[in-house]
Amino acid sequence: MVCENDILEIPEEYKKMSEEELDKEIEKLYETMKDQNKGEVREKVAKMPVKIFF
C-alpha cells in the first residue's frame, strides 16, 4: 500500500529500461511467482474439507 507521503524508490536498472523491456520483465516475474506458488496452492486445496476444481 502506498500513501501520498511515501517516497517511491525505483532501482536504476528499471529506470533505464524501455517500455518493452519492462513488459518482458513483468511477464518473467509473473511466471516465476506463478510457478513458485503452484505447489503450495495445490497442497492447501488438498487439505480443505471442500473440494475445489480449477
KAHU-V280319 format. One record per helix or strand. SS is the DSSP state (A for helix, B for strand). FROM is the first residue (numbers start at 1). TO is the last residue. If there is no record, write none. Layout:
ss:SS from:FROM to:TO
ss:SS from:FROM to:TO
This chain:
ss:A from:12 to:15
ss:A from:19 to:47
